[in-house]
Amino acid sequence: MARVDWRIQGIDISNCNCAWGCPCQFMSPPTHGNCRAGVVIRVDRGHFGKTTLDGLAFGGLFAWPGPIHQGDGHAQPIVDVRASAAQREALLRIMSGEETEPGATIFNVFASTYSKVHDPQFKTIRVEVDIDACTAHLEIDGVFEAHVTPIHNPVTGQPARAQVALPAGFEYDRAEFGTSQVRTRDATIPLSWDTGHAHIARLDMTGAGVAHSRAA
């Protein structure tokens, strides 16, 4: 069955309750035995078939009782309230992983681990981000707020820049790693931590996977 042609280019800001670095990036168990995450993606340029996705944002809240690959995860999809009916359907189909080659994107891989996907919410999503400074402020109206700051050297107090490249990764090619502070309000999946992992990445993804740079 032919898949819809789609592409999203923008910024991925992911926050989780693990220690800096997120053991999942290195095929290791989660820091606290479980995984909880809040993710926002800003689409600078994108399309799903003939439907443009430029300027929209989407993401969600996620929780697994153990390592992600063991399943039983819960997901709360959230889509930009400004999206039209066609754009909402497009973003939800991308997030479902249905329009992706098997194992090629984080959407497809994670979808196989969910036991519960809550009804999507349509909210105002605010994104302020500076990749080079590794800072971000995310707000999903009435539901979720996150602050991302650089990792700081415990001796000097100065920002300690850290990057990770995943040349065959299914989420990003290269990301800046930082610290996340997260809170939810009236959320189906409650999240709360003061010092967790964060990564900020420039995103270029299609149904065939991440566009990886030759340098990586």
Number of C-alpha atoms within 10 A of each C-alpha: 3 5 12 17 14 22 22 24 20 19 22 24 27 21 26 29 26 24 16 19 20 22 15 15 14 9 9 10 18 20 15 12 12 15 21 24 23 28 21 25 24 26 21 15 15 20 19 22 12 10 14 17 25 16 14 22 26 26 23 21 25 23 23 21 14 17 21 22 15 11 17 16 23 21 24 19 21 27 25 22 16 15 19 12 9 13 20 21 15 22 24 17 16 22 22 19 21 16 22 24 15 14 15 20 25 19 22 22 20 19 20 16 17 19 12 12 14 13 11 14 15 17 19 17 25 15 16 11 18 12 16 10 14 23 22 21 17 20 19 23 13 13 21 22 20 25 19 28 19 22 21 14 11 9 6 8 9 11 15 13 15 15 13 16 16 15 16 14 17 20 22 25 21 20 22 22 27 28 25 29 21 23 17 20 15 9 13 15 19 18 22 18 16 13 19 21 24 34 30 27 22 18 25 21 23 23 23 18 23 22 18 19 10 6 6 11
